[in-house]
């Protein structure tokens, strides 16, 4: 049903209600009036969300052009933030904030990107996209060389969303920061965490490659690794006896 026909139906219903409301109340059918009000309220809430979603779509995707090989235009964070303000309170407005943060990040404006990720987290604490915003915030802190905050952010993601792609990405990112800080043992432990059999090969391949390079740079970690493997073999042998 088109929005125009839906609106016409609502206004017809409102007209009928205004004409007959005295009769409605006189027979005691107040519940019907309440239901009608809820229906109208829900309709306009739904329409408002559709309007917000349409505005977001128009801002993010250009119409197809004759030149199919043309690269898409970069996202305009200012336009996305305008949608978030104009349609405040709608779910699409929250997504607009996230897309604006992403656009700022891709443009290298990490300060503005961080501000928008934090804005989203403050306004949408229960959103299913919370983990994505948390990862974006930590990535911005890392880009701004606020390494201690970034490490805490990645740890928080791992605790809040264990065994998810966000946790695996966070472990890899945190490991890189520990390497940069001269803490190879901590980095090694994080790579080992990603190398568990339950983790997708998409992440284990990178973890394995980075782990191998780390051990080449820090061979002193290899003996400890060998001792741990030997201890595991002994434990397994004892269990088989």
C-alpha positions in Angstrom: 0.0 0.0 0.0 1.4 3.4 -0.9 2.1 6.0 1.8 -0.5 8.3 0.1 -3.3 5.8 0.3 -2.3 4.9 3.9 -2.5 8.6 4.8 -5.9 9.0 3.1 -7.1 6.0 5.1 -5.9 7.4 8.3 -7.5 10.8 7.7 -10.8 9.2 6.7 -10.7 7.2 9.9 -9.9 10.3 11.9 -12.9 12.2 10.3 -15.2 9.3 11.1 -13.9 9.3 14.7 -14.4 13.0 15.1 -18.0 12.8 13.7 -19.0 9.8 15.9 -16.9 10.2 19.0 -19.9 11.3 21.1 -21.7 8.2 20.2 -18.6 6.1 20.9 -18.2 7.5 24.4 -21.9 7.3 25.0 -22.0 3.5 24.5 -18.9 3.1 26.7 -16.5 1.9 24.0 -13.6 3.8 25.2 -11.2 0.9 24.5 -11.9 1.4 20.8 -10.9 5.0 21.0 -7.7 4.1 22.7 -7.0 1.5 20.1 -7.6 4.0 17.4 -5.2 6.5 18.9 -2.6 3.8 19.2 -3.1 2.9 15.6 -2.7 6.4 14.4 0.3 7.0 16.6 2.0 3.8 15.3 1.2 4.7 11.7 3.0 8.1 12.0 5.9 6.5 13.8 6.2 3.9 11.0 6.0 6.6 8.4 8.7 8.7 10.2 11.0 5.7 10.2 10.4 5.1 6.5 11.1 8.8 5.8 14.4 8.5 7.8 15.4 5.3 6.1 14.7 6.8 2.6 16.8 9.9 3.4 19.6 7.7 4.6 19.4 5.6 1.5 19.5 8.7 -0.8 22.5 10.0 1.1 24.5 6.8 0.8 23.7 5.5 -2.7 23.8 7.4 -5.9 21.4 6.4 -8.8 23.0 4.1 -11.3 24.9 5.9 -14.1 25.6 5.0 -17.7 29.2 4.5 -16.7 29.0 1.3 -14.7 32.8 1.4 -14.1 32.6 4.7 -12.2 33.7 4.4 -8.6 31.0 5.4 -6.0 31.4 8.9 -4.6 32.8 9.1 -1.1 30.3 9.3 1.7 29.6 12.9 2.9 29.7 12.8 6.7 28.1 16.2 7.0 25.1 15.1 5.1 24.8 11.9 7.1 25.0 13.9 10.4 22.3 16.2 9.0 20.0 13.2 8.5 20.8 12.1 12.1 19.7 15.5 13.4 16.6 15.9 11.2 15.3 12.4 12.0 16.4 12.2 15.6 14.7 9.4 17.5 14.4 7.1 14.5 16.5 3.9 14.1 17.8 5.2 10.8 19.2 8.3 12.5 21.4 6.1 14.7 22.7 4.3 11.6 23.4 7.7 10.0 25.6 8.5 12.9 27.5 5.2 12.4 27.9 5.8 8.7 29.1 9.4 9.4 31.7 8.0 11.8 32.9 5.5 9.2 33.1 8.3 6.6 35.2 10.5 8.9 37.4 7.5 9.6 38.0 6.8 5.9 38.8 10.5 5.4 41.4 10.3 8.1 39.5 12.6 10.5 39.9 10.3 13.4 38.9 12.9 16.0 35.5 13.5 14.4 35.1 9.7 13.8 35.7 9.0 17.5 33.2 11.7 18.5 30.5 10.1 16.4 31.2 6.6 17.6 31.0 7.8 21.2 27.8 9.7 20.4 26.3 6.5 19.0 27.2 4.5 22.0 25.8 7.1 24.4 22.5 7.3 22.5 22.1 3.6 21.5 23.6 1.6 24.4 21.2 -1.4 23.7 21.6 -1.4 20.0 22.7 -4.7 18.2 25.3 -2.5 16.4 26.9 -1.6 19.7 29.8 -3.9 19.2 30.6 -2.3 15.8 30.6 1.1 17.4 32.9 -0.1 20.2 35.3 -1.5 17.6 35.2 1.8 15.7 35.9 3.7 18.8 39.0 1.6 19.7 40.2 1.8 16.1 40.0 5.6 16.3 41.9 5.6 19.6 44.6 3.5 18.0 44.8 5.8 15.0 45.2 8.8 17.3 48.0 6.9 19.1 46.0 6.6 22.3 47.2 3.0 22.6 46.3 2.4 26.2 42.7 3.4 25.6 42.6 1.4 22.4 43.9 -1.8 24.2 41.2 -1.4 26.9 38.6 -0.9 24.2 39.7 -4.1 22.4 39.7 -6.0 25.6 36.2 -4.8 26.4 34.9 -6.0 23.0 36.4 -9.4 23.6 34.7 -9.6 27.0 31.4 -8.4 25.7 31.3 -10.3 22.5 33.4 -13.5 23.0 33.8 -16.0 20.1 32.6 -13.5 17.5 34.3 -11.9 14.6 34.5 -8.7 16.6 36.4 -10.5 19.3 38.8 -12.1 16.8 39.5 -8.8 15.1 40.0 -7.1 18.4 42.5 -9.8 19.5 44.5 -9.2 16.3 44.4 -5.5 16.7 45.4 -5.6 20.4 48.2 -8.0 19.6 49.6 -5.5 17.1 49.6 -2.8 19.7 51.4 -5.0 22.2 54.0 -5.7 19.5 54.5 -2.0 19.0 54.8 -1.5 22.7 57.6 -4.2 23.0 55.4 -6.7 24.7 55.8 -9.8 22.4 54.7 -12.3 25.0 51.3 -10.6 25.4 51.0 -10.5 21.6 51.8 -14.2 21.3 49.1 -15.1 23.8 46.5 -13.2 21.7 47.6 -14.8 18.5 47.2 -18.2 20.2 43.7 -17.2 21.3 42.8 -16.6 17.6 44.3 -19.9 16.5 41.8 -22.0 18.4 40.0 -24.6 16.2 36.7 -22.9 16.6 37.9 -19.7 15.0 37.3 -19.1 11.3 40.2 -19.5 8.9 39.8 -15.9 7.8 41.3 -14.9 11.1 43.5 -17.9 11.9 45.5 -17.4 8.7 46.5 -13.9 9.7 47.1 -14.9 13.3 49.4 -17.7 12.2 51.4 -15.6 9.8 51.8 -12.8 12.4 52.7 -15.3 15.1 55.4 -16.9 12.9 56.9 -13.5 12.2 56.8 -12.6 15.9 58.7 -15.7 16.9 61.4 -15.0 14.2 61.9 -11.6 15.8 61.7 -13.0 19.3 63.2 -16.5 19.3 63.5 -16.2 23.1 59.7 -17.0 23.2 60.2 -20.3 21.3 61.7 -22.3 24.3 58.8 -21.3 26.5 56.5 -22.4 23.7 58.3 -25.7 23.4 58.1 -26.3 27.1 54.4 -25.7 27.1 54.0 -28.1 24.3 56.0 -30.8 26.1 54.0 -30.3 29.2 50.8 -30.8 27.2 52.1 -34.0 25.7 53.0 -35.3 29.2 49.6 -34.5 30.5 47.9 -36.3 27.5 50.2 -39.4 28.0 49.3 -39.6 31.7 45.6 -39.3 30.8 45.9 -42.3 28.4 47.5 -44.5 31.0 
